[in-house]
Amino acid sequence: KGVGLAAPQIGKNIRMIVIAPEKEPIVMINPRVSFCSKQTEVQNEGCLSLPGVDVKVERPKKIRYVYRDLDGNKIKGKAKGLFARVVQHEIDHLDGVLIVDKEYEK
Protein backbone atom coordinates (compact mmCIF):
# COMPACT_ATOMS: atom_id res chain seq x y z
CA LYS A 1 0.00 0.00 0.00
CA GLY A 2 3.03 2.28 0.10
CA VAL A 3 4.02 4.74 -2.61
CA GLY A 4 7.73 4.64 -1.96
CA LEU A 5 10.48 2.36 -0.73
CA ALA A 6 14.10 3.00 0.16
CA ALA A 7 16.81 0.37 -0.29
CA PRO A 8 17.72 0.30 3.44
CA GLN A 9 14.14 -0.79 4.19
CA ILE A 10 14.87 -4.10 2.45
CA GLY A 11 18.38 -4.51 3.85
CA LYS A 12 20.33 -2.95 0.98
CA ASN A 13 23.07 -0.51 1.96
CA ILE A 14 22.78 1.65 -1.15
CA ARG A 15 21.34 5.13 -1.75
CA MET A 16 18.41 4.19 -3.96
CA ILE A 17 14.69 4.80 -3.66
CA VAL A 18 11.72 3.74 -5.74
CA ILE A 19 8.62 5.90 -5.86
CA ALA A 20 5.49 4.51 -7.45
CA PRO A 21 2.91 7.20 -7.93
CA GLU A 22 0.00 6.33 -10.20
CA LYS A 23 2.30 5.86 -13.20
CA GLU A 24 5.45 3.87 -13.86
CA PRO A 25 7.78 3.55 -10.82
CA ILE A 26 10.61 6.07 -10.63
CA VAL A 27 14.02 4.79 -9.53
CA MET A 28 16.27 7.41 -7.97
CA ILE A 29 19.94 6.72 -7.28
CA ASN A 30 21.78 9.06 -4.91
CA PRO A 31 18.78 11.39 -4.64
CA ARG A 32 19.06 14.67 -2.80
CA VAL A 33 16.90 17.69 -2.21
CA SER A 34 18.52 20.78 -3.71
CA PHE A 35 15.90 23.33 -2.63
CA CYS A 36 13.11 23.49 -0.06
CA SER A 37 10.40 26.11 0.05
CA LYS A 38 10.05 28.10 3.25
CA GLN A 39 6.35 27.29 3.23
CA THR A 40 5.66 24.04 5.09
CA GLU A 41 2.69 21.89 5.97
CA VAL A 42 1.98 19.27 8.60
CA GLN A 43 0.40 15.98 7.55
CA ASN A 44 0.07 12.48 8.91
CA GLU A 45 2.54 10.02 7.46
CA GLY A 46 2.73 6.28 7.68
CA CYS A 47 5.65 4.04 6.88
CA LEU A 48 6.09 0.46 5.70
CA SER A 49 8.89 0.13 8.29
CA LEU A 50 6.45 0.99 11.10
CA PRO A 51 3.15 -0.76 10.32
CA GLY A 52 0.15 0.84 11.99
CA VAL A 53 2.06 3.95 13.09
CA ASP A 54 0.88 7.37 11.88
CA VAL A 55 2.84 10.47 12.84
CA LYS A 56 2.34 14.16 12.09
CA VAL A 57 5.37 15.41 10.16
CA GLU A 58 6.14 18.96 9.02
CA ARG A 59 7.78 19.18 5.60
CA PRO A 60 8.40 21.86 2.95
CA LYS A 61 5.50 22.10 0.50
CA LYS A 62 7.73 22.37 -2.57
CA ILE A 63 11.16 20.98 -3.33
CA ARG A 64 13.68 20.61 -6.12
CA TYR A 65 15.57 17.35 -6.30
CA VAL A 66 18.46 15.75 -8.19
CA TYR A 67 19.23 12.08 -8.77
CA ARG A 68 20.76 9.60 -11.23
CA ASP A 69 18.54 7.23 -13.16
CA LEU A 70 19.38 3.57 -13.87
CA ASP A 71 21.39 4.63 -16.95
CA GLY A 72 23.48 7.10 -14.94
CA ASN A 73 21.79 10.19 -16.35
CA LYS A 74 21.51 13.17 -14.03
CA ILE A 75 17.86 14.10 -13.54
CA LYS A 76 16.57 17.30 -11.96
CA GLY A 77 12.98 17.90 -11.01
CA LYS A 78 10.50 19.92 -9.03
CA ALA A 79 7.84 18.47 -6.77
CA LYS A 80 4.94 19.64 -4.66
CA GLY A 81 2.19 18.02 -2.68
CA LEU A 82 2.26 14.28 -2.06
CA PHE A 83 5.13 13.62 -4.47
CA ALA A 84 7.37 16.14 -2.65
CA ARG A 85 6.45 14.56 0.68
CA VAL A 86 7.26 11.03 -0.55
CA VAL A 87 10.63 12.06 -2.01
CA GLN A 88 11.59 13.70 1.30
CA HIS A 89 10.31 10.72 3.33
CA GLU A 90 12.31 8.20 1.29
CA ILE A 91 15.49 10.32 1.34
CA ASP A 92 15.11 10.43 5.12
CA HIS A 93 15.36 6.63 5.13
CA LEU A 94 18.67 6.87 3.26
CA ASP A 95 19.91 9.13 6.05
CA GLY A 96 18.68 6.79 8.81
CA VAL A 97 15.73 9.00 9.76
CA LEU A 98 12.24 7.63 10.47
CA ILE A 99 8.97 9.52 10.79
CA VAL A 100 9.03 9.03 14.57
CA ASP A 101 12.30 11.01 14.61
CA LYS A 102 10.51 13.94 12.92
CA GLU A 103 7.25 13.90 14.86
CA TYR A 104 5.62 17.33 14.87
CA GLU A 105 4.93 18.48 18.42
CA LYS A 106 3.02 21.77 18.55
ChimeraX commands (.cxc) that place a marker at each C-alpha (Angstrom):
marker #1 position 0.00,0.00,0.00 radius 0.5
marker #1 position 3.03,2.28,0.10 radius 0.5
marker #1 position 4.02,4.74,-2.61 radius 0.5
marker #1 position 7.73,4.64,-1.96 radius 0.5
marker #1 position 10.48,2.36,-0.73 radius 0.5
marker #1 position 14.10,3.00,0.16 radius 0.5
marker #1 position 16.81,0.37,-0.29 radius 0.5
marker #1 position 17.72,0.30,3.44 radius 0.5
marker #1 position 14.14,-0.79,4.19 radius 0.5
marker #1 position 14.87,-4.10,2.45 radius 0.5
marker #1 position 18.38,-4.51,3.85 radius 0.5
marker #1 position 20.33,-2.95,0.98 radius 0.5
marker #1 position 23.07,-0.51,1.96 radius 0.5
marker #1 position 22.78,1.65,-1.15 radius 0.5
marker #1 position 21.34,5.13,-1.75 radius 0.5
marker #1 position 18.41,4.19,-3.96 radius 0.5
marker #1 position 14.69,4.80,-3.66 radius 0.5
marker #1 position 11.72,3.74,-5.74 radius 0.5
marker #1 position 8.62,5.90,-5.86 radius 0.5
marker #1 position 5.49,4.51,-7.45 radius 0.5
marker #1 position 2.91,7.20,-7.93 radius 0.5
marker #1 position 0.00,6.33,-10.20 radius 0.5
marker #1 position 2.30,5.86,-13.20 radius 0.5
marker #1 position 5.45,3.87,-13.86 radius 0.5
marker #1 position 7.78,3.55,-10.82 radius 0.5
marker #1 position 10.61,6.07,-10.63 radius 0.5
marker #1 position 14.02,4.79,-9.53 radius 0.5
marker #1 position 16.27,7.41,-7.97 radius 0.5
marker #1 position 19.94,6.72,-7.28 radius 0.5
marker #1 position 21.78,9.06,-4.91 radius 0.5
marker #1 position 18.78,11.39,-4.64 radius 0.5
marker #1 position 19.06,14.67,-2.80 radius 0.5
marker #1 position 16.90,17.69,-2.21 radius 0.5
marker #1 position 18.52,20.78,-3.71 radius 0.5
marker #1 position 15.90,23.33,-2.63 radius 0.5
marker #1 position 13.11,23.49,-0.06 radius 0.5
marker #1 position 10.40,26.11,0.05 radius 0.5
marker #1 position 10.05,28.10,3.25 radius 0.5
marker #1 position 6.35,27.29,3.23 radius 0.5
marker #1 position 5.66,24.04,5.09 radius 0.5
marker #1 position 2.69,21.89,5.97 radius 0.5
marker #1 position 1.98,19.27,8.60 radius 0.5
marker #1 position 0.40,15.98,7.55 radius 0.5
marker #1 position 0.07,12.48,8.91 radius 0.5
marker #1 position 2.54,10.02,7.46 radius 0.5
marker #1 position 2.73,6.28,7.68 radius 0.5
marker #1 position 5.65,4.04,6.88 radius 0.5
marker #1 position 6.09,0.46,5.70 radius 0.5
marker #1 position 8.89,0.13,8.29 radius 0.5
marker #1 position 6.45,0.99,11.10 radius 0.5
marker #1 position 3.15,-0.76,10.32 radius 0.5
marker #1 position 0.15,0.84,11.99 radius 0.5
marker #1 position 2.06,3.95,13.09 radius 0.5
marker #1 position 0.88,7.37,11.88 radius 0.5
marker #1 position 2.84,10.47,12.84 radius 0.5
marker #1 position 2.34,14.16,12.09 radius 0.5
marker #1 position 5.37,15.41,10.16 radius 0.5
marker #1 position 6.14,18.96,9.02 radius 0.5
marker #1 position 7.78,19.18,5.60 radius 0.5
marker #1 position 8.40,21.86,2.95 radius 0.5
marker #1 position 5.50,22.10,0.50 radius 0.5
marker #1 position 7.73,22.37,-2.57 radius 0.5
marker #1 position 11.16,20.98,-3.33 radius 0.5
marker #1 position 13.68,20.61,-6.12 radius 0.5
marker #1 position 15.57,17.35,-6.30 radius 0.5
marker #1 position 18.46,15.75,-8.19 radius 0.5
marker #1 position 19.23,12.08,-8.77 radius 0.5
marker #1 position 20.76,9.60,-11.23 radius 0.5
marker #1 position 18.54,7.23,-13.16 radius 0.5
marker #1 position 19.38,3.57,-13.87 radius 0.5
marker #1 position 21.39,4.63,-16.95 radius 0.5
marker #1 position 23.48,7.10,-14.94 radius 0.5
marker #1 position 21.79,10.19,-16.35 radius 0.5
marker #1 position 21.51,13.17,-14.03 radius 0.5
marker #1 position 17.86,14.10,-13.54 radius 0.5
marker #1 position 16.57,17.30,-11.96 radius 0.5
marker #1 position 12.98,17.90,-11.01 radius 0.5
marker #1 position 10.50,19.92,-9.03 radius 0.5
marker #1 position 7.84,18.47,-6.77 radius 0.5
marker #1 position 4.94,19.64,-4.66 radius 0.5
marker #1 position 2.19,18.02,-2.68 radius 0.5
marker #1 position 2.26,14.28,-2.06 radius 0.5
marker #1 position 5.13,13.62,-4.47 radius 0.5
marker #1 position 7.37,16.14,-2.65 radius 0.5
marker #1 position 6.45,14.56,0.68 radius 0.5
marker #1 position 7.26,11.03,-0.55 radius 0.5
marker #1 position 10.63,12.06,-2.01 radius 0.5
marker #1 position 11.59,13.70,1.30 radius 0.5
marker #1 position 10.31,10.72,3.33 radius 0.5
marker #1 position 12.31,8.20,1.29 radius 0.5
marker #1 position 15.49,10.32,1.34 radius 0.5
marker #1 position 15.11,10.43,5.12 radius 0.5
marker #1 position 15.36,6.63,5.13 radius 0.5
marker #1 position 18.67,6.87,3.26 radius 0.5
marker #1 position 19.91,9.13,6.05 radius 0.5
marker #1 position 18.68,6.79,8.81 radius 0.5
marker #1 position 15.73,9.00,9.76 radius 0.5
marker #1 position 12.24,7.63,10.47 radius 0.5
marker #1 position 8.97,9.52,10.79 radius 0.5
marker #1 position 9.03,9.03,14.57 radius 0.5
marker #1 position 12.30,11.01,14.61 radius 0.5
marker #1 position 10.51,13.94,12.92 radius 0.5
marker #1 position 7.25,13.90,14.86 radius 0.5
marker #1 position 5.62,17.33,14.87 radius 0.5
marker #1 position 4.93,18.48,18.42 radius 0.5
marker #1 position 3.02,21.77,18.55 radius 0.5
marker link #1:1,2 radius 0.2
marker link #1:2,3 radius 0.2
marker link #1:3,4 radius 0.2
marker link #1:4,5 radius 0.2
marker link #1:5,6 radius 0.2
marker link #1:6,7 radius 0.2
marker link #1:7,8 radius 0.2
marker link #1:8,9 radius 0.2
marker link #1:9,10 radius 0.2
marker link #1:10,11 radius 0.2
marker link #1:11,12 radius 0.2
marker link #1:12,13 radius 0.2
marker link #1:13,14 radius 0.2
marker link #1:14,15 radius 0.2
marker link #1:15,16 radius 0.2
marker link #1:16,17 radius 0.2
marker link #1:17,18 radius 0.2
marker link #1:18,19 radius 0.2
marker link #1:19,20 radius 0.2
marker link #1:20,21 radius 0.2
marker link #1:21,22 radius 0.2
marker link #1:22,23 radius 0.2
marker link #1:23,24 radius 0.2
marker link #1:24,25 radius 0.2
marker link #1:25,26 radius 0.2
marker link #1:26,27 radius 0.2
marker link #1:27,28 radius 0.2
marker link #1:28,29 radius 0.2
marker link #1:29,30 radius 0.2
marker link #1:30,31 radius 0.2
marker link #1:31,32 radius 0.2
marker link #1:32,33 radius 0.2
marker link #1:33,34 radius 0.2
marker link #1:34,35 radius 0.2
marker link #1:35,36 radius 0.2
marker link #1:36,37 radius 0.2
marker link #1:37,38 radius 0.2
marker link #1:38,39 radius 0.2
marker link #1:39,40 radius 0.2
marker link #1:40,41 radius 0.2
marker link #1:41,42 radius 0.2
marker link #1:42,43 radius 0.2
marker link #1:43,44 radius 0.2
marker link #1:44,45 radius 0.2
marker link #1:45,46 radius 0.2
marker link #1:46,47 radius 0.2
marker link #1:47,48 radius 0.2
marker link #1:48,49 radius 0.2
marker link #1:49,50 radius 0.2
marker link #1:50,51 radius 0.2
marker link #1:51,52 radius 0.2
marker link #1:52,53 radius 0.2
marker link #1:53,54 radius 0.2
marker link #1:54,55 radius 0.2
marker link #1:55,56 radius 0.2
marker link #1:56,57 radius 0.2
marker link #1:57,58 radius 0.2
marker link #1:58,59 radius 0.2
marker link #1:59,60 radius 0.2
marker link #1:60,61 radius 0.2
marker link #1:61,62 radius 0.2
marker link #1:62,63 radius 0.2
marker link #1:63,64 radius 0.2
marker link #1:64,65 radius 0.2
marker link #1:65,66 radius 0.2
marker link #1:66,67 radius 0.2
marker link #1:67,68 radius 0.2
marker link #1:68,69 radius 0.2
marker link #1:69,70 radius 0.2
marker link #1:70,71 radius 0.2
marker link #1:71,72 radius 0.2
marker link #1:72,73 radius 0.2
marker link #1:73,74 radius 0.2
marker link #1:74,75 radius 0.2
marker link #1:75,76 radius 0.2
marker link #1:76,77 radius 0.2
marker link #1:77,78 radius 0.2
marker link #1:78,79 radius 0.2
marker link #1:79,80 radius 0.2
marker link #1:80,81 radius 0.2
marker link #1:81,82 radius 0.2
marker link #1:82,83 radius 0.2
marker link #1:83,84 radius 0.2
marker link #1:84,85 radius 0.2
marker link #1:85,86 radius 0.2
marker link #1:86,87 radius 0.2
marker link #1:87,88 radius 0.2
marker link #1:88,89 radius 0.2
marker link #1:89,90 radius 0.2
marker link #1:90,91 radius 0.2
marker link #1:91,92 radius 0.2
marker link #1:92,93 radius 0.2
marker link #1:93,94 radius 0.2
marker link #1:94,95 radius 0.2
marker link #1:95,96 radius 0.2
marker link #1:96,97 radius 0.2
marker link #1:97,98 radius 0.2
marker link #1:98,99 radius 0.2
marker link #1:99,100 radius 0.2
marker link #1:100,101 radius 0.2
marker link #1:101,102 radius 0.2
marker link #1:102,103 radius 0.2
marker link #1:103,104 radius 0.2
marker link #1:104,105 radius 0.2
marker link #1:105,106 radius 0.2
view
